[in-house]
Amino acid sequence: MTAYAIGHLTRVAMGPGVVEYLRRIDATLAPFDGRFIIHGGRPEVKEGAWDGVLIVIAFPDMPAARGWYDSPAYQAILHHRADNADGAIFLLEGVDADHKATDVLPPELAEAG
């Protein structure tokens, strides 16, 4: 099942460290079949407020996502981002193509509907 590395960065100090990180990250993704599917951009906010930058990187599965994040190649450049940006970074597994919203309900609530 597809897994994602997601970053919500709330402050990015664009400078030499971030430039170095951006120049090197693609090479760290390749061995794990990772690819950017969202990399910043201006969201069209429909509800609430948004502050920051969103990055989403897709991997074939959670082991690949973990392998990338924990890899020596990524760990070697991680400080360039961490020293120059605030925010949350997390890994999250996706859902199957046939997923329905009610699939997240506990059985006792799913049966009641």
Secondary structure in CASP SS format (residue, H / E / C, confidence):
PFRMAT SS
TARGET T0000
AUTHOR 0000-0000-0000
METHOD secondary structure of the structure
MODEL  1
M C 1.00
T C 1.00
A E 1.00
Y E 1.00
A E 1.00
I E 1.00
G E 1.00
H E 1.00
L E 1.00
T E 1.00
R E 1.00
V E 1.00
A C 1.00
M C 1.00
G C 1.00
P H 1.00
G H 1.00
V H 1.00
V H 1.00
E H 1.00
Y H 1.00
L H 1.00
R H 1.00
R H 1.00
I H 1.00
D H 1.00
A H 1.00
T H 1.00
L H 1.00
A H 1.00
P H 1.00
F H 1.00
D C 1.00
G C 1.00
R E 1.00
F E 1.00
I E 1.00
I E 1.00
H E 1.00
G C 1.00
G C 1.00
R C 1.00
P C 1.00
E C 1.00
V C 1.00
K C 1.00
E C 1.00
G C 1.00
A C 1.00
W C 1.00
D C 1.00
G C 1.00
V E 1.00
L E 1.00
I E 1.00
V E 1.00
I E 1.00
A E 1.00
F E 1.00
P C 1.00
D C 1.00
M H 1.00
P H 1.00
A H 1.00
A H 1.00
R H 1.00
G H 1.00
W H 1.00
Y H 1.00
D H 1.00
S C 1.00
P H 1.00
A H 1.00
Y H 1.00
Q H 1.00
A H 1.00
I H 1.00
L H 1.00
H H 1.00
H H 1.00
R H 1.00
A H 1.00
D C 1.00
N C 1.00
A E 1.00
D E 1.00
G E 1.00
A E 1.00
I E 1.00
F E 1.00
L E 1.00
L E 1.00
E E 1.00
G C 1.00
V C 1.00
D C 1.00
A C 1.00
D C 1.00
H C 1.00
K C 1.00
A H 1.00
T H 1.00
D H 1.00
V H 1.00
L C 1.00
P C 1.00
P H 1.00
E H 1.00
L H 1.00
A H 1.00
E H 1.00
A H 1.00
G C 1.00
END
